[in-house]
C-alpha cells in the first residue's frame, strides 16, 4: 500500500468514526426529546458515514477505476447529508408549530 492510500484510509477512518459518534449523539437526543430535528441530524450524519465508508470500499475494490463516478456519488451523498443537517435547523417541532430557530432570529438574519 502506498503512503497516499494509507493516509486516505486513516483520514477516512477518522471521518467515519467522528460522524458515527455524532449519529449516536443525535439518536440519543432524538430518543430522549422526540425532536424531529434530531432525526434529521442523525440521518445527515449517517449519510456522511455511508459516504466515508462506501467510497473507499468501492474505490479499492475497483482499483480506483471510474474515479469520476466515485467522486460524483461521494459528493452527492455529502450534499444530501448537509441538506439534512441544515434542514434540522428549519423543521417544525411536533406539537409546537415552531421552528428550531426562533422566528425572531430568522427575522434578524433576513434583515442583514
WOJOFEN-V727467 format. One record per residue. N is the residue number from 1. RES is the residue in three letters. OMEGA is omega in radians with two decimals (* if undefined). Layout:
BEGIN
[[N RES OMEGA] [N RES OMEGA]]
END
This chain:
BEGIN
[[1 UNK 3.13] [2 UNK -3.13] [3 UNK -3.10] [4 UNK 3.11] [5 UNK 3.10] [6 UNK 3.10] [7 UNK 3.10] [8 UNK 3.12] [9 UNK 3.14] [10 UNK -3.13] [11 UNK 3.08] [12 UNK 3.11] [13 UNK 3.10] [14 UNK 3.12] [15 UNK -3.13] [16 UNK 3.14] [17 UNK 3.12] [18 UNK 3.13] [19 UNK 3.11] [20 UNK 3.07] [21 UNK 3.11] [22 UNK 3.06] [23 UNK -3.14] [24 UNK 3.11] [25 UNK -3.12] [26 UNK 3.10] [27 UNK 3.11] [28 UNK 3.11] [29 UNK 3.11] [30 UNK -3.14] [31 UNK -3.10] [32 UNK -3.06] [33 UNK -3.08] [34 UNK -3.11] [35 UNK 3.13] [36 UNK -3.13] [37 UNK -3.13] [38 UNK 3.07] [39 UNK 3.08] [40 UNK -3.12] [41 UNK 3.13] [42 UNK 3.13] [43 UNK 3.12] [44 UNK 3.12] [45 UNK 3.06] [46 UNK 3.10] [47 UNK 3.08] [48 UNK 3.09] [49 UNK 3.13] [50 UNK -3.14] [51 UNK -3.09] [52 UNK -3.12] [53 UNK -3.05] [54 UNK -3.08] [55 UNK 3.13] [56 UNK 3.11] [57 UNK 3.12] [58 UNK -3.11] [59 UNK -3.13] [60 UNK 3.14] [61 UNK -3.11] [62 UNK -3.12] [63 UNK 3.14] [64 UNK 3.06] [65 UNK 3.12] [66 UNK -3.11] [67 UNK 3.14] [68 UNK 3.13] [69 UNK 3.08] [70 UNK 3.14] [71 UNK 3.13] [72 UNK 3.14] [73 UNK 3.14] [74 UNK -3.13] [75 UNK 3.09] [76 UNK 3.10] [77 UNK 3.12] [78 UNK 3.10] [79 UNK 3.10] [80 UNK 3.13] [81 UNK 3.13] [82 UNK 3.07] [83 UNK 3.10] [84 UNK 3.11] [85 UNK 3.09] [86 UNK 3.11] [87 UNK 3.11] [88 UNK 3.11] [89 UNK -3.03] [90 UNK 3.11] [91 UNK 3.01] [92 UNK 3.09] [93 UNK -3.10] [94 UNK 3.05] [95 UNK -3.09] [96 UNK -3.04] [97 UNK 3.11] [98 UNK 3.04] [99 UNK 3.02] [100 UNK 3.04] [101 UNK -3.12] [102 UNK -3.13] [103 UNK 3.14] [104 UNK 3.12] [105 UNK 3.09] [106 UNK 3.12] [107 UNK 3.13] [108 UNK 3.13] [109 UNK 3.12] [110 UNK -3.08] [111 UNK -3.13] [112 UNK *]]
END
